Amino acid sequence: MPNKSIFPENPSHIPIEVSQQATEWYVRLQADDVSEQEFSEFQTWFKQDPRHQDAWRCLEQFGLSIANIKHPLLHQAIVAVEQKEKKLQLYSLKSIIWLLVFGTSIFGLYQAEQQQLWQQWQADYKTKVGEQKQINLPDGSQITLNTDTAINVNYNDSKRQIELIKGEIQIDVRHDIHHRPFLVQSRDGITQDVGTRFNIRQNHHSTVLAVTEGEVQITTHTSKEKANILANQQVSFDRQSIQNIELLHSKYRSWTNGTLNVYKMPLTEFLNEFERYHHGKLRYGSSIAGLEVSGVFPIQDSEKVLNSLEQQLPIKVESEFYYWKKISLSKNKE
């Protein structure tokens, strides 16, 4: 049974069968068992008709970015056509406005993603991938935004509240002469501190709180479970539950200095962490799973970090397409 199309009636020049084909291709290409033959068939379909390309762009405009599909052949096929036409405008203002007009009523399945995109665009403060920014708050407190982060700031007579829309922040909270609580609202819960310094990161499925100084209380949104986290502790939580408290990891301290400080960290874990600062994708397989990395790495210089890894470990780094990199074992170093 074919997948039901998720496209609106507009643009009218895209036939319904084309929109259905594009939807089916998108669903299929996210599977783990996609073959090279299927990628080749997609490339043929994509190139054979401008309406196919328009249909795919509609998917992109509705938050279904090709970045979600991790195979480089797909990315290259799409961008090759886009470059010829010079119309590649991902996340442009026009795309956002078009999304707002059509998205909420028609694309219910993707409503949460669309809402977050709009919230990020309207946020009081935000950073791009690889960017960091420090904000001074009215009470003297300071917030440092990490890569790809968005927040809102709400100070009034009764409270000081930060809304973490996306990403990671470190907060140095000052004592308030009006005794207003300092709250951080994330997707998974609310944290309240008592004059402290802490880090909070919103991941895909959970939030991590890391306390450097003082004490912070968590309250989850759904279950209302509570926990107090002390200095040099960290914990992961979601809407329903709070996980076991652990010792503070150095990565939650070092990023504010512009570095990633690691010691015997699995290389796959390091690459997953470092990719947050990298413009593009880092592709790697299970062959490097047993390798570990140690060192101090500048997070704003991707090429320097990747070159350093090549020198330190038996790996090779290959450029597949612009910022797409493939990391694998080097046979010459084995």
SESE-172880 format. One line per field, with one value per residue (C-alpha): residue number from 0; residue in one letter; chain; x, y, z. Coordinates in steps of 0.25 Angstrom, whole numbers. Layout:
# SESE-172880
nr	NUM, ...
rest	A, ...
kette	A, ...
east	X, ...
north	Y, ...
up	Z, ...
This chain:
# SESE-172880
nr	0, 1, 2, 3, 4, 5, 6, 7, 8, 9, 10, 11, 12, 13, 14, 15, 16, 17, 18, 19, 20, 21, 22, 23, 24, 25, 26, 27, 28, 29, 30, 31, 32, 33, 34, 35, 36, 37, 38, 39, 40, 41, 42, 43, 44, 45, 46, 47, 48, 49, 50, 51, 52, 53, 54, 55, 56, 57, 58, 59, 60, 61, 62, 63, 64, 65, 66, 67, 68, 69, 70, 71, 72, 73, 74, 75, 76, 77, 78, 79, 80, 81, 82, 83, 84, 85, 86, 87, 88, 89, 90, 91, 92, 93, 94, 95, 96, 97, 98, 99, 100, 101, 102, 103, 104, 105, 106, 107, 108, 109, 110, 111, 112, 113, 114, 115, 116, 117, 118, 119, 120, 121, 122, 123, 124, 125, 126, 127, 128, 129, 130, 131, 132, 133, 134, 135, 136, 137, 138, 139, 140, 141, 142, 143, 144, 145, 146, 147, 148, 149, 150, 151, 152, 153, 154, 155, 156, 157, 158, 159, 160, 161, 162, 163, 164, 165, 166, 167, 168, 169, 170, 171, 172, 173, 174, 175, 176, 177, 178, 179, 180, 181, 182, 183, 184, 185, 186, 187, 188, 189, 190, 191, 192, 193, 194, 195, 196, 197, 198, 199, 200, 201, 202, 203, 204, 205, 206, 207, 208, 209, 210, 211, 212, 213, 214, 215, 216, 217, 218, 219, 220, 221, 222, 223, 224, 225, 226, 227, 228, 229, 230, 231, 232, 233, 234, 235, 236, 237, 238, 239, 240, 241, 242, 243, 244, 245, 246, 247, 248, 249, 250, 251, 252, 253, 254, 255, 256, 257, 258, 259, 260, 261, 262, 263, 264, 265, 266, 267, 268, 269, 270, 271, 272, 273, 274, 275, 276, 277, 278, 279, 280, 281, 282, 283, 284, 285, 286, 287, 288, 289, 290, 291, 292, 293, 294, 295, 296, 297, 298, 299, 300, 301, 302, 303, 304, 305, 306, 307, 308, 309, 310, 311, 312, 313, 314, 315, 316, 317, 318, 319, 320, 321, 322, 323, 324, 325, 326, 327, 328, 329, 330, 331, 332, 333
rest	M, P, N, K, S, I, F, P, E, N, P, S, H, I, P, I, E, V, S, Q, Q, A, T, E, W, Y, V, R, L, Q, A, D, D, V, S, E, Q, E, F, S, E, F, Q, T, W, F, K, Q, D, P, R, H, Q, D, A, W, R, C, L, E, Q, F, G, L, S, I, A, N, I, K, H, P, L, L, H, Q, A, I, V, A, V, E, Q, K, E, K, K, L, Q, L, Y, S, L, K, S, I, I, W, L, L, V, F, G, T, S, I, F, G, L, Y, Q, A, E, Q, Q, Q, L, W, Q, Q, W, Q, A, D, Y, K, T, K, V, G, E, Q, K, Q, I, N, L, P, D, G, S, Q, I, T, L, N, T, D, T, A, I, N, V, N, Y, N, D, S, K, R, Q, I, E, L, I, K, G, E, I, Q, I, D, V, R, H, D, I, H, H, R, P, F, L, V, Q, S, R, D, G, I, T, Q, D, V, G, T, R, F, N, I, R, Q, N, H, H, S, T, V, L, A, V, T, E, G, E, V, Q, I, T, T, H, T, S, K, E, K, A, N, I, L, A, N, Q, Q, V, S, F, D, R, Q, S, I, Q, N, I, E, L, L, H, S, K, Y, R, S, W, T, N, G, T, L, N, V, Y, K, M, P, L, T, E, F, L, N, E, F, E, R, Y, H, H, G, K, L, R, Y, G, S, S, I, A, G, L, E, V, S, G, V, F, P, I, Q, D, S, E, K, V, L, N, S, L, E, Q, Q, L, P, I, K, V, E, S, E, F, Y, Y, W, K, K, I, S, L, S, K, N, K, E
kette	A, A, A, A, A, A, A, A, A, A, A, A, A, A, A, A, A, A, A, A, A, A, A, A, A, A, A, A, A, A, A, A, A, A, A, A, A, A, A, A, A, A, A, A, A, A, A, A, A, A, A, A, A, A, A, A, A, A, A, A, A, A, A, A, A, A, A, A, A, A, A, A, A, A, A, A, A, A, A, A, A, A, A, A, A, A, A, A, A, A, A, A, A, A, A, A, A, A, A, A, A, A, A, A, A, A, A, A, A, A, A, A, A, A, A, A, A, A, A, A, A, A, A, A, A, A, A, A, A, A, A, A, A, A, A, A, A, A, A, A, A, A, A, A, A, A, A, A, A, A, A, A, A, A, A, A, A, A, A, A, A, A, A, A, A, A, A, A, A, A, A, A, A, A, A, A, A, A, A, A, A, A, A, A, A, A, A, A, A, A, A, A, A, A, A, A, A, A, A, A, A, A, A, A, A, A, A, A, A, A, A, A, A, A, A, A, A, A, A, A, A, A, A, A, A, A, A, A, A, A, A, A, A, A, A, A, A, A, A, A, A, A, A, A, A, A, A, A, A, A, A, A, A, A, A, A, A, A, A, A, A, A, A, A, A, A, A, A, A, A, A, A, A, A, A, A, A, A, A, A, A, A, A, A, A, A, A, A, A, A, A, A, A, A, A, A, A, A, A, A, A, A, A, A, A, A, A, A, A, A, A, A, A, A, A, A, A, A, A, A, A, A, A, A, A, A, A, A, A, A, A, A, A, A
east	0, 6, 9, -1, 4, 8, 8, -2, -10, 0, 9, -2, 8, 13, 4, -1, 6, 19, 17, 14, 27, 35, 29, 31, 46, 48, 42, 50, 64, 64, 64, 77, 77, 76, 84, 94, 84, 73, 81, 84, 69, 66, 77, 71, 57, 62, 69, 58, 48, 48, 35, 42, 52, 41, 34, 47, 49, 35, 40, 52, 44, 35, 47, 50, 65, 73, 83, 74, 78, 92, 97, 106, 102, 88, 94, 103, 92, 83, 93, 98, 85, 83, 96, 93, 80, 86, 74, 78, 72, 71, 64, 63, 52, 44, 44, 40, 28, 24, 25, 16, 5, 4, 11, 2, -11, -6, 7, 2, 12, 23, 17, 27, 39, 32, 29, 43, 49, 40, 44, 58, 56, 49, 58, 64, 78, 83, 96, 100, 107, 121, 118, 118, 113, 113, 101, 100, 87, 80, 84, 98, 97, 104, 100, 109, 102, 109, 108, 94, 87, 74, 68, 58, 60, 48, 51, 40, 36, 34, 45, 57, 54, 62, 55, 65, 59, 71, 85, 94, 96, 105, 100, 107, 96, 97, 90, 77, 74, 60, 61, 55, 57, 65, 58, 62, 51, 55, 47, 48, 47, 50, 63, 64, 77, 82, 93, 102, 109, 103, 102, 89, 89, 76, 79, 70, 63, 68, 74, 87, 89, 104, 106, 120, 117, 105, 93, 81, 68, 61, 46, 42, 30, 21, 24, 28, 40, 50, 65, 75, 89, 101, 114, 123, 111, 103, 90, 81, 66, 54, 40, 37, 49, 63, 74, 85, 94, 109, 122, 123, 130, 141, 134, 123, 134, 144, 135, 133, 149, 147, 152, 148, 157, 156, 164, 163, 149, 144, 147, 132, 127, 137, 133, 118, 122, 131, 120, 112, 122, 125, 118, 114, 114, 124, 122, 129, 126, 129, 143, 148, 140, 152, 160, 161, 165, 172, 176, 171, 164, 160, 145, 145, 155, 150, 161, 172, 164, 163, 177, 181, 173, 179, 193, 190, 182, 182, 171, 169, 160, 154, 146, 133, 126, 130, 128, 124, 136, 138, 146, 152, 163, 176, 182, 196, 196, 190
north	0, 13, 24, 35, 48, 59, 70, 82, 84, 96, 97, 93, 89, 77, 65, 57, 45, 52, 57, 42, 37, 48, 44, 29, 32, 40, 29, 18, 26, 27, 12, 5, -5, 4, -2, 5, 1, 8, 21, 20, 19, 31, 39, 36, 39, 52, 57, 53, 63, 78, 74, 63, 73, 83, 72, 69, 84, 84, 73, 81, 94, 86, 83, 69, 74, 64, 65, 55, 45, 41, 35, 44, 39, 45, 58, 59, 56, 67, 78, 75, 79, 90, 97, 97, 105, 113, 113, 105, 114, 104, 111, 124, 135, 131, 116, 120, 128, 118, 107, 116, 118, 103, 95, 95, 91, 81, 75, 71, 60, 70, 81, 80, 82, 93, 100, 99, 104, 117, 118, 118, 128, 137, 134, 146, 140, 129, 124, 117, 104, 106, 119, 123, 135, 141, 149, 159, 158, 170, 165, 162, 148, 142, 132, 126, 120, 108, 104, 103, 109, 117, 123, 133, 142, 146, 155, 161, 165, 150, 142, 141, 131, 125, 117, 107, 105, 97, 94, 96, 108, 110, 120, 127, 132, 144, 147, 155, 166, 164, 149, 145, 130, 127, 117, 110, 103, 93, 82, 72, 80, 92, 95, 104, 109, 115, 125, 115, 112, 101, 95, 90, 83, 78, 66, 59, 50, 56, 67, 67, 76, 78, 86, 93, 101, 101, 93, 92, 85, 78, 76, 68, 73, 61, 52, 64, 56, 64, 63, 72, 72, 77, 83, 73, 65, 63, 56, 52, 54, 54, 58, 45, 42, 46, 36, 33, 44, 43, 51, 63, 61, 70, 73, 81, 90, 92, 96, 110, 112, 108, 94, 79, 73, 58, 46, 32, 35, 25, 31, 29, 37, 48, 49, 50, 61, 69, 68, 78, 88, 84, 89, 77, 62, 52, 38, 26, 11, 1, -1, 10, 6, 1, 14, 24, 39, 48, 63, 77, 80, 94, 93, 105, 99, 86, 83, 85, 75, 65, 66, 64, 51, 46, 48, 42, 30, 19, 26, 34, 45, 47, 58, 52, 65, 79, 78, 63, 55, 40, 34, 20, 11, 14, 1, 8, 10, -3
up	0, -4, 6, 8, 2, 12, 1, 1, -12, -15, -23, -33, -44, -35, -39, -27, -32, -32, -18, -14, -20, -13, 0, -2, -6, 7, 15, 8, 8, 23, 25, 30, 19, 7, -5, -14, -25, -19, -17, -32, -35, -26, -34, -47, -42, -36, -49, -59, -57, -51, -44, -36, -31, -27, -20, -12, -9, -3, 7, 10, 13, 22, 31, 25, 22, 14, 26, 32, 21, 24, 11, 3, -10, -8, -3, -16, -25, -20, -18, -33, -38, -28, -32, -47, -44, -32, -24, -12, 0, 11, 23, 16, 21, 9, 13, 27, 23, 13, 24, 34, 23, 20, 31, 43, 37, 27, 32, 46, 46, 46, 55, 66, 57, 50, 63, 68, 55, 57, 71, 68, 57, 67, 79, 87, 86, 77, 71, 58, 57, 62, 68, 83, 90, 104, 109, 121, 128, 135, 149, 146, 143, 130, 120, 110, 98, 91, 77, 70, 82, 84, 97, 101, 114, 123, 135, 143, 157, 162, 154, 145, 135, 123, 112, 105, 92, 86, 89, 101, 111, 123, 133, 144, 153, 162, 175, 173, 183, 180, 184, 171, 167, 155, 146, 133, 125, 115, 107, 118, 131, 140, 147, 159, 165, 178, 173, 165, 152, 143, 129, 123, 109, 102, 93, 84, 95, 108, 115, 123, 135, 140, 152, 154, 167, 177, 175, 165, 166, 155, 153, 141, 133, 133, 145, 154, 159, 167, 170, 175, 168, 175, 170, 162, 158, 145, 142, 130, 130, 121, 123, 131, 140, 145, 143, 152, 157, 152, 154, 145, 131, 127, 113, 121, 126, 115, 103, 109, 107, 92, 94, 96, 107, 106, 112, 107, 101, 90, 76, 72, 84, 82, 67, 71, 81, 71, 60, 67, 64, 50, 38, 31, 34, 40, 34, 41, 43, 53, 49, 58, 70, 78, 77, 88, 87, 97, 96, 96, 83, 78, 74, 64, 55, 49, 39, 50, 59, 48, 44, 58, 59, 47, 53, 66, 62, 51, 43, 30, 28, 14, 8, 1, -2, 3, 19, 18, 24, 24, 36, 34, 38, 30, 25, 24, 39, 44
